[in-house]
Amino acid sequence: MLPTQQGNAGARAAPGSAVTEGAARAWQEPSVLLVEDDEADALLVEELVADCAPGMKLTWVRSLAEACDALAKAPFECVLLDLHLPDSHGLDGVARIRQHADVAVVVLTGLAEESTGLAAVAAGAQDYLVKGRVDAELFGRAVRYAVQRKLAEQAAAALRTGLLRAEENRRLERGLLPTPLLRDTTGLEVVARYRPGREQALIGGDFYDVVQTPDGSVHVLIGDVSGHGPDEAALGVGLRIAWRTLVVSGATGVRQLRTLEEILIAERTGAHIFATLTSVELLPDGGSAHVTRAGHPGLLLRTGGDVRWIEVPGGPALGVLPGGVATWPVQRLDLPDDGALVLFTDGLFEGRTGPGNQRLGEEGLLELALAAARLPAEAFVDELIGRAESLAEEYGGLVDDVAVLHVRRHRLPTGNEEA
């Protein structure tokens, strides 16, 4: 190890120790690991440090194995690497250092090896120095610039990762939140909204869909895969696509949910993953609906200036009782004239709105809905989400994803009604 830099550059210390001077300014100087087996060359580096950066923290080791061990035990911002070591020769040392730590590397070459230094930079080092041609000013600048270049590389890599993650989010979102498949929109009103939660970088597992079949029925789905991240989002995409396929093929009710559960169990990444959902079939006459609920929250029924909370009998969440033992009753729901169903995921009402564990809850959500009951469909949904976000803002906002579907089917006139 190089001696402390306090006016005696010639004093020596054992390899492997560390020195620090100028505690008040040490944070301004990088911590450097010198990998050099020649004591004379190590002494030259020590003198350069004393002249240009006495606050630099310097650790000296004699071999690449010792360097890898040091990198595993403590963080360094720069490695000064001799290309001729007892256990490494040439560019192999650069590769092995980069495998062990994401750190700036400055290689030390001989007078006749400048081309090797350039090759090392091409292999991932940030710079090279030729022994015997380095003064204190050049040495200090090379080390500091190498550290800054490495930081710039890391920032650029993080930006690329962020852009890729954003693109992944967009792809997953397109799969989770599709365009409704409608054949005839006469008398049909569909409003869909999605808000990503604040706690996850990736989109969560909330999903929805709307499909109209040839018989005129309108099928509506909303669901939520437990957890957040790409695996859960991908599972939500798979369940939504499977549901759309089942609807188009005529599968509804218990058969539909049982098939979805089989798919979830086959595709999930762990036995703890489950999904809640509500599947609704609005019958062609607009006066009734069939509702199948699997562990999902209730729904809102809007009519005129009134809103009611509806929670029909249901069964367990998908994946909670595997093995085909779960069942889900299909409940008929009569709809008033021009009644609208509002389906949502639990992120809408589970945000904190007060100290401790105080939440908006189902009753609080119903109060918000009643206050906005006379608004048009789009304004109603936006007001519902906006008010829930506003109430939770002081306590971290709505941390979970929120999906909301507002569906209204106007009742078709009968042949007995006067024109």
VOVEXTOR-737487 format. One line per 4 residues: their letters; for each residue x, y, z of C-alpha. Coordinates in Angstrom, 2 decimals, always signed. Layout:
BEGIN
a> X,Y,Z; ...
! end
This chain:
BEGIN
mlpt> +0.00,+0.00,+0.00; +1.10,+3.50,-0.67; +2.02,+5.62,+2.38; -0.01,+8.52,+3.66
qqgn> +0.65,+11.76,+1.77; +1.84,+14.04,+4.57; +5.15,+15.40,+3.27; +7.04,+12.06,+3.19
agar> +6.54,+10.50,-0.22; +9.35,+8.05,+0.35; +7.90,+6.18,+3.34; +6.47,+2.74,+2.41
aapg> +3.57,+0.68,+3.68; +2.51,-2.92,+3.08; +0.42,-3.76,-0.03; -3.32,-4.00,+0.64
savt> -3.61,-1.11,+3.14; -5.46,+2.16,+2.31; -4.53,+5.80,+2.90; -6.69,+8.90,+3.16
egaa> -5.72,+12.48,+3.72; -7.73,+15.67,+3.86; -10.93,+14.36,+5.37; -12.65,+17.65,+4.67
rawq> -12.05,+17.26,+0.92; -11.85,+13.48,+0.56; -15.36,+13.44,-0.88; -14.09,+15.50,-3.83
epsv> -11.46,+12.97,-4.83; -12.10,+9.48,-6.23; -11.13,+6.32,-4.41; -8.57,+4.49,-6.54
llve> -7.37,+0.89,-6.59; -3.83,+0.49,-7.95; -3.09,-3.00,-9.36; +0.68,-3.10,-9.85
ddea> +3.24,-5.79,-8.99; +6.29,-3.58,-9.45; +7.15,-1.60,-6.31; +9.12,+1.04,-8.23
dall> +6.13,+1.75,-10.49; +3.82,+1.80,-7.47; +6.11,+4.38,-5.84; +5.87,+6.56,-8.95
veel> +2.08,+6.45,-8.79; +2.22,+7.32,-5.10; +4.34,+10.39,-5.84; +1.96,+11.47,-8.58
vadc> -0.92,+11.24,-6.13; +1.00,+13.25,-3.55; +1.67,+15.99,-6.10; -1.72,+16.24,-7.81
apgm> -4.36,+14.91,-5.41; -3.26,+14.47,-1.78; -6.88,+13.86,-0.80; -7.20,+10.85,-3.09
kltw> -7.83,+7.57,-1.30; -5.42,+5.03,-2.77; -5.25,+1.27,-2.23; -2.40,-0.82,-3.67
vrsl> -2.56,-4.54,-4.50; -0.05,-6.68,-6.39; -2.23,-9.08,-8.41; -5.53,-9.34,-10.22
aeac> -6.81,-11.85,-7.68; -6.14,-9.37,-4.88; -7.84,-6.66,-6.94; -10.98,-8.75,-7.40
dala> -11.05,-9.47,-3.69; -10.65,-5.76,-2.87; -13.44,-4.81,-5.29; -15.73,-7.31,-3.62
kapf> -15.06,-5.84,-0.17; -15.14,-2.08,-0.82; -16.36,+0.36,-3.48; -13.82,+2.03,-5.76
ecvl> -14.41,+4.67,-8.40; -11.33,+3.95,-10.49; -8.89,+1.07,-11.05; -5.32,+1.80,-12.23
ldlh> -4.46,-1.48,-13.92; -1.02,-2.68,-15.02; -1.42,-4.97,-18.04; +1.43,-7.28,-16.95
lpds> +0.62,-9.03,-13.68; +1.61,-12.40,-12.22; -1.89,-13.78,-12.80; -3.02,-11.76,-15.81
hgld> -1.58,-10.50,-19.04; -2.88,-8.00,-21.57; -6.55,-7.21,-22.09; -7.71,-10.18,-20.03
gvar> -7.21,-8.05,-16.92; -9.58,-5.37,-18.22; -12.28,-7.94,-18.92; -11.93,-9.55,-15.48
irqh> -12.07,-6.20,-13.66; -15.24,-5.25,-15.57; -16.79,-8.58,-14.63; -16.25,-7.86,-10.94
adva> -17.28,-4.20,-10.75; -18.84,-1.41,-12.78; -15.87,+0.90,-12.23; -13.71,+3.24,-14.30
vvvl> -10.52,+1.57,-15.55; -7.27,+3.33,-16.53; -4.62,+0.96,-17.83; -0.88,+1.45,-17.31
tgla> +1.29,+0.51,-20.29; +4.97,+0.53,-21.16; +6.64,+2.92,-23.63; +6.35,+0.45,-26.49
eest> +2.74,-0.55,-25.76; +0.71,+2.50,-26.71; -1.27,+0.45,-29.23; -2.16,-1.93,-26.42
glaa> -3.48,+1.00,-24.40; -5.73,+1.98,-27.31; -6.93,-1.62,-27.57; -7.74,-1.56,-23.85
vaag> -9.90,+1.53,-24.33; -11.69,-0.25,-27.17; -12.20,-3.20,-24.80; -13.93,-1.04,-22.19
aqdy> -11.27,+0.90,-20.28; -11.86,+4.63,-19.94; -8.25,+5.72,-20.60; -4.61,+4.63,-20.62
lvkg> -1.37,+6.12,-19.31; +2.14,+5.37,-20.58; +4.60,+4.79,-17.75; +7.44,+7.31,-17.81
rvda> +5.44,+9.86,-19.78; +3.02,+11.00,-17.10; +3.32,+14.12,-14.99; +1.19,+14.90,-11.95
elfg> -1.24,+17.17,-13.78; -1.86,+14.64,-16.57; -2.25,+11.83,-14.06; -4.83,+13.65,-11.95
ravr> -6.79,+14.78,-14.99; -6.80,+11.27,-16.50; -8.15,+9.68,-13.31; -10.83,+12.31,-12.74
yavq> -11.91,+12.31,-16.39; -12.05,+8.52,-16.40; -14.37,+8.57,-13.40; -16.58,+11.21,-15.04
rkla> -16.69,+9.27,-18.32; -17.72,+6.16,-16.43; -20.47,+8.08,-14.64; -21.66,+9.37,-18.02
eqaa> -21.70,+5.81,-19.38; -23.70,+4.63,-16.39; -26.17,+7.51,-16.80; -26.57,+6.72,-20.50
aalr> -27.12,+3.05,-19.71; -29.73,+3.96,-17.10; -31.46,+6.19,-19.64; -31.50,+3.39,-22.21
tgll> -32.92,+1.04,-19.59; -35.57,+3.59,-18.72; -36.52,+4.01,-22.37; -36.74,+0.24,-22.85
raee> -38.84,-0.03,-19.71; -41.15,+2.72,-20.94; -41.53,+0.91,-24.27; -42.25,-2.32,-22.41
nrrl> -44.88,-0.47,-20.41; -46.50,+0.77,-23.60; -46.59,-2.72,-25.10; -48.04,-4.22,-21.94
ergl> -50.54,-1.40,-21.64; -51.75,-1.97,-25.18; -52.31,-5.61,-24.29; -54.05,-4.89,-20.99
lptp> -56.19,-1.99,-22.18; -57.55,-2.84,-25.64; -59.94,-1.11,-27.99; -63.48,-2.46,-27.33
llrd> -64.66,-4.95,-29.97; -68.09,-3.56,-30.84; -70.30,-4.47,-33.79; -73.11,-1.95,-33.33
ttgl> -72.70,+1.04,-31.03; -76.31,+2.19,-31.41; -77.63,+2.91,-27.94; -74.34,+1.76,-26.38
evva> -72.05,+3.98,-24.32; -68.61,+2.80,-23.12; -66.13,+4.93,-21.16; -62.81,+3.39,-20.11
ryrp> -60.05,+4.91,-17.97; -56.73,+3.66,-16.64; -54.32,+5.34,-14.21; -50.96,+3.72,-13.33
greq> -50.11,+3.54,-9.64; -47.23,+5.57,-8.21; -45.29,+2.81,-6.45; -44.31,+0.65,-9.41
alig> -42.10,+1.54,-12.32; -43.89,-0.97,-14.49; -47.54,-1.22,-15.22; -49.46,-3.51,-12.88
gdfy> -51.84,-6.35,-13.60; -55.14,-4.44,-13.94; -56.97,-5.27,-17.18; -60.33,-4.78,-18.88
dvvq> -62.15,-5.56,-22.12; -65.48,-5.05,-23.87; -66.74,-7.40,-26.62; -70.05,-7.46,-28.49
tpdg> -71.10,-10.85,-29.88; -73.24,-11.44,-33.00; -76.40,-11.98,-30.93; -76.14,-8.38,-29.70
svhv> -74.97,-9.16,-26.18; -72.23,-6.90,-24.77; -69.66,-8.67,-22.58; -67.64,-6.60,-20.11
ligd> -64.56,-7.68,-18.13; -62.51,-6.02,-15.43; -59.79,-7.76,-13.42; -56.62,-7.44,-11.40
vsgh> -53.64,-9.78,-11.07; -52.04,-9.64,-7.61; -48.67,-7.92,-7.52; -46.88,-5.57,-9.92
gpde> -44.24,-5.94,-12.57; -43.77,-7.42,-16.03; -44.71,-10.99,-15.05; -48.01,-9.92,-13.51
aalg> -48.75,-7.56,-16.39; -48.01,-10.29,-18.93; -50.31,-12.65,-17.04; -53.05,-10.00,-17.10
vglr> -52.61,-9.65,-20.87; -52.90,-13.43,-21.25; -56.08,-13.60,-19.17; -57.68,-10.74,-21.07
iawr> -56.92,-12.25,-24.47; -58.13,-15.64,-23.28; -61.37,-14.07,-21.99; -61.97,-12.36,-25.34
tlvv> -61.40,-15.66,-27.14; -63.80,-17.49,-24.80; -66.49,-14.84,-25.31; -66.19,-14.99,-29.09
sgat> -66.41,-18.79,-28.95; -69.56,-18.63,-26.80; -68.14,-19.62,-23.39; -69.67,-17.68,-20.50
gvrq> -70.34,-18.06,-16.77; -68.65,-20.84,-14.80; -67.12,-22.48,-17.87; -65.44,-19.19,-18.75
lrtl> -63.96,-18.63,-15.28; -62.85,-22.22,-14.89; -60.88,-22.01,-18.13; -59.34,-18.69,-17.08
eeil> -58.26,-20.23,-13.78; -56.57,-23.12,-15.59; -54.65,-20.61,-17.71; -53.64,-18.56,-14.66
iaer> -52.34,-21.62,-12.81; -50.36,-22.74,-15.86; -48.83,-19.30,-16.53; -48.26,-17.76,-13.09
tgah> -44.74,-17.49,-11.69; -45.65,-18.66,-8.18; -48.44,-20.33,-6.24; -49.11,-17.06,-4.40
ifat> -50.28,-15.28,-7.57; -54.04,-14.94,-8.01; -56.44,-12.78,-9.98; -59.78,-11.18,-9.19
ltsv> -62.29,-10.29,-11.88; -65.89,-9.47,-12.69; -67.44,-10.59,-15.98; -70.76,-9.04,-17.08
ellp> -73.04,-9.95,-19.99; -75.45,-7.15,-20.93; -78.36,-8.81,-22.70; -79.56,-7.43,-26.04
dggs> -82.75,-5.90,-24.65; -80.73,-3.62,-22.33; -82.97,-4.47,-19.38; -80.87,-7.09,-17.61
ahvt> -77.36,-8.48,-17.19; -75.65,-11.65,-16.04; -72.83,-11.02,-13.56; -70.08,-13.47,-12.56
ragh> -67.71,-12.34,-9.81; -64.44,-13.97,-8.70; -63.13,-12.27,-5.56; -63.48,-8.83,-7.14
pgll> -65.05,-5.75,-5.48; -68.66,-4.83,-6.17; -69.83,-2.40,-8.82; -71.86,+0.80,-9.04
lrtg> -75.31,+1.07,-10.67; -76.13,+4.55,-11.95; -79.63,+5.65,-12.86; -80.85,+9.21,-13.13
gdvr> -79.31,+11.12,-10.23; -78.86,+8.04,-8.06; -75.95,+5.63,-7.55; -76.10,+2.32,-5.70
wiev> -73.39,-0.10,-4.63; -74.12,-3.58,-6.01; -72.27,-6.66,-4.78; -73.79,-9.82,-6.22
pggp> -72.91,-13.26,-4.79; -69.61,-14.51,-6.14; -66.83,-17.05,-5.73; -63.13,-16.98,-4.80
algv> -60.38,-15.25,-6.74; -58.89,-17.30,-9.56; -56.01,-19.45,-8.38; -56.92,-19.43,-4.68
lpgg> -58.61,-22.86,-4.77; -56.89,-24.71,-7.63; -57.92,-28.16,-8.71; -61.37,-27.41,-10.08
vatw> -63.08,-27.18,-6.66; -64.05,-23.47,-6.89; -67.39,-22.37,-8.30; -68.82,-19.02,-9.27
pvqr> -72.57,-18.37,-9.38; -74.03,-16.45,-12.31; -76.31,-13.72,-10.94; -79.06,-12.03,-12.96
ldlp> -79.21,-8.28,-12.44; -82.22,-6.26,-13.59; -81.29,-2.85,-14.95; -83.47,+0.26,-14.81
ddga> -84.12,+2.27,-17.96; -80.85,+3.79,-19.13; -79.07,+2.33,-16.11; -75.27,+2.32,-16.26
lvlf> -72.84,-0.14,-14.68; -69.53,+1.16,-13.33; -66.83,-1.48,-12.83; -63.44,-0.71,-11.28
tdgl> -60.37,-2.22,-9.65; -59.68,-1.82,-5.92; -56.92,+0.73,-6.47; -59.70,+3.32,-6.81
fegr> -60.75,+3.10,-3.16; -57.75,+1.61,-1.33; -55.58,+4.74,-1.36; -54.76,+6.23,+2.06
tgpg> -56.84,+9.32,+2.84; -55.84,+9.91,+6.46; -53.30,+9.04,+9.16; -52.54,+5.43,+9.93
nqrl> -54.40,+2.99,+7.73; -57.36,+5.25,+6.94; -58.66,+4.51,+3.43; -61.37,+5.88,+1.18
geeg> -63.09,+2.48,+1.23; -66.27,+1.38,-0.48; -68.51,+3.75,+1.49; -66.28,+6.72,+0.71
llel> -66.24,+5.79,-2.98; -70.05,+5.61,-3.01; -70.21,+9.10,-1.47; -67.96,+10.43,-4.25
alaa> -70.14,+8.73,-6.84; -73.33,+10.21,-5.38; -71.82,+13.68,-5.44; -71.08,+13.29,-9.17
arlp> -74.22,+11.32,-10.03; -75.75,+13.86,-12.43; -72.63,+14.31,-14.55; -72.37,+12.82,-18.05
aeaf> -70.56,+9.50,-18.28; -67.04,+10.73,-19.12; -67.20,+13.59,-16.63; -68.53,+11.21,-13.97
vdel> -65.63,+8.77,-14.38; -63.02,+11.54,-14.48; -64.51,+13.20,-11.39; -64.57,+9.86,-9.52
igra> -60.89,+9.20,-10.22; -59.87,+12.82,-9.73; -61.57,+13.12,-6.34; -60.08,+9.81,-5.16
esla> -56.61,+10.98,-6.24; -57.09,+14.35,-4.56; -58.12,+12.80,-1.24; -55.10,+10.48,-1.29
eeyg> -52.60,+13.11,-2.48; -51.37,+14.12,+0.96; -50.68,+10.50,+1.87; -48.82,+9.34,-1.22
glvd> -51.57,+9.31,-3.83; -53.21,+6.25,-5.35; -50.30,+3.82,-5.15; -52.09,+0.98,-6.95
dvav> -53.24,+0.93,-10.57; -56.80,+2.06,-11.26; -59.02,+0.80,-14.08; -62.62,+2.01,-14.48
lhvr> -65.28,+0.98,-17.01; -68.59,+2.85,-17.37; -71.05,+0.96,-19.59; -74.60,+1.98,-20.43
rhrl> -76.95,+0.23,-22.81; -80.18,+2.06,-23.53; -83.22,-0.16,-23.44; -84.49,-1.06,-26.90
ptgn> -88.11,-0.05,-27.69; -90.63,-2.87,-27.88; -93.15,-3.34,-30.65; -96.00,-2.31,-28.31
eea> -94.55,+1.17,-27.72; -96.00,+4.07,-29.69; -93.75,+5.67,-32.26
! end
